[in-house]
Amino acid sequence: MGMIKEFKAFAVKGNVVDMAVGIVIGTAFGKIVSSFVADVIMPPIGVMLGGVNFSNLVITLKEAANDMPAVVISYGQFIQTLVDFIIIAFAIFMAVKAINSMKREEQAAPAEPAPPPAQELLLQEIRDLLRQQK
């Protein structure tokens, strides 16, 4: 029974939940970026390079024979994945940069000084009254 309680305490910690949310959002973001690269970025690049479809670029090591598929190196797919990575890394860099900028602005903003405690205010009033009597 102790192991179940320990696991429950671990699973509901803020860090684990935050990590799970980050993974889910990251996965969805990765799909969006992959679609953006495959459907928006790569077609114009392919047209500029003479109608090349990167996902079809392969080096055939061994032709297909009978029921054995061809052995190929899919370097076009690698190029596609590399472009995906660069765009995702840049987007994350920009997000982190924006967050850090907001943190710096927050830290740079002058905080209002805390009002002095009531006891200190009372002592200041007494001091001022004594000065007036002199």
Wavefront OBJ file of the C-alpha trace (Angstrom):
o trace
v 0.000 0.000 0.000
v 2.891 2.373 0.673
v 4.110 2.159 -2.919
v 0.703 3.239 -4.263
v 0.633 6.284 -1.976
v 4.193 7.151 -2.971
v 3.326 6.854 -6.677
v 0.209 9.003 -6.194
v 2.277 11.687 -4.440
v 4.785 11.587 -7.308
v 2.145 11.663 -10.062
v 0.249 14.650 -8.712
v 3.285 16.833 -8.102
v 3.225 20.051 -10.087
v 6.388 19.206 -12.016
v 5.004 15.940 -13.387
v 1.725 17.539 -14.425
v 3.545 20.497 -16.020
v 5.808 18.102 -17.899
v 2.828 16.090 -19.166
v 1.085 19.235 -20.396
v 4.309 20.361 -22.088
v 4.705 17.023 -23.861
v 1.125 17.060 -25.143
v 1.389 20.653 -26.362
v 4.832 19.959 -27.843
v 3.505 16.982 -29.768
v 0.640 19.025 -31.179
v 3.016 21.876 -32.013
v 5.329 19.426 -33.779
v 2.455 18.229 -35.975
v 1.554 21.812 -36.862
v 5.137 22.643 -37.776
v 5.537 19.431 -39.785
v 2.438 20.281 -41.778
v 3.636 23.873 -42.242
v 6.990 22.681 -43.550
v 5.606 19.892 -45.760
v 2.608 21.807 -47.134
v 3.787 25.441 -47.197
v 7.594 25.708 -47.114
v 8.829 22.722 -49.130
v 6.604 23.025 -52.253
v 7.980 26.496 -53.214
v 11.528 25.313 -52.496
v 10.875 22.280 -54.691
v 9.569 24.525 -57.489
v 12.639 26.778 -57.211
v 14.837 23.684 -57.534
v 13.057 22.513 -60.667
v 9.999 20.689 -59.357
v 11.841 18.437 -56.920
v 9.690 16.690 -54.297
v 12.058 16.194 -51.375
v 10.188 13.250 -49.899
v 10.837 11.283 -53.113
v 14.605 11.817 -53.119
v 16.272 8.462 -52.493
v 19.451 6.574 -53.287
v 18.644 3.008 -54.276
v 21.119 0.535 -52.837
v 19.348 -2.572 -54.101
v 16.444 -2.795 -56.538
v 13.257 -4.576 -55.574
v 13.285 -8.254 -56.501
v 10.358 -10.696 -56.364
v 8.643 -10.012 -53.026
v 11.608 -8.144 -51.463
v 11.221 -4.338 -51.358
v 13.976 -2.054 -52.623
v 16.670 -0.992 -50.176
v 16.956 2.803 -50.289
v 18.484 5.715 -48.410
v 15.703 8.323 -48.106
v 17.814 11.468 -47.895
v 14.860 13.619 -49.059
v 12.905 12.628 -45.989
v 15.966 13.494 -43.897
v 16.066 16.970 -45.480
v 12.360 17.365 -44.671
v 12.948 16.359 -41.046
v 15.951 18.695 -40.779
v 13.886 21.666 -41.985
v 11.151 20.719 -39.485
v 13.722 20.697 -36.689
v 15.196 24.073 -37.646
v 11.763 25.714 -37.727
v 10.721 24.144 -34.402
v 14.023 25.139 -32.768
v 13.649 28.711 -34.053
v 10.043 28.935 -32.800
v 11.058 27.668 -29.360
v 14.005 30.081 -29.309
v 11.674 32.994 -30.072
v 9.194 31.881 -27.377
v 11.936 31.568 -24.750
v 13.359 34.936 -25.799
v 9.930 36.567 -25.416
v 9.400 34.978 -21.999
v 12.850 36.084 -20.812
v 12.166 39.601 -22.093
v 8.927 39.746 -20.107
v 10.739 38.492 -16.993
v 13.421 41.186 -17.388
v 10.758 43.890 -17.761
v 8.987 42.567 -14.687
v 12.204 42.600 -12.667
v 13.187 46.060 -13.937
v 9.840 47.616 -12.995
v 10.309 49.548 -9.758
v 8.277 48.013 -6.991
v 6.436 50.343 -4.645
v 8.126 50.463 -1.284
v 6.202 48.707 1.435
v 4.581 51.082 3.897
v 6.380 51.245 7.229
v 4.872 49.255 10.079
v 2.251 50.973 12.268
v 4.651 51.071 15.210
v 7.225 52.966 13.153
v 4.585 55.459 11.971
v 3.524 56.058 15.552
v 7.142 56.665 16.612
v 7.598 59.122 13.723
v 4.482 61.048 14.833
v 5.779 61.190 18.420
v 9.147 62.436 17.160
v 7.490 65.136 15.055
v 5.327 66.268 17.991
v 8.393 66.496 20.250
v 10.189 68.603 17.635
v 7.228 70.960 17.434
v 7.216 71.458 21.224
v 10.858 72.549 21.317
l 1 2 3 4 5 6 7 8 9 10 11 12 13 14 15 16 17 18 19 20 21 22 23 24 25 26 27 28 29 30 31 32 33 34 35 36 37 38 39 40 41 42 43 44 45 46 47 48 49 50 51 52 53 54 55 56 57 58 59 60 61 62 63 64 65 66 67 68 69 70 71 72 73 74 75 76 77 78 79 80 81 82 83 84 85 86 87 88 89 90 91 92 93 94 95 96 97 98 99 100 101 102 103 104 105 106 107 108 109 110 111 112 113 114 115 116 117 118 119 120 121 122 123 124 125 126 127 128 129 130 131 132 133 134
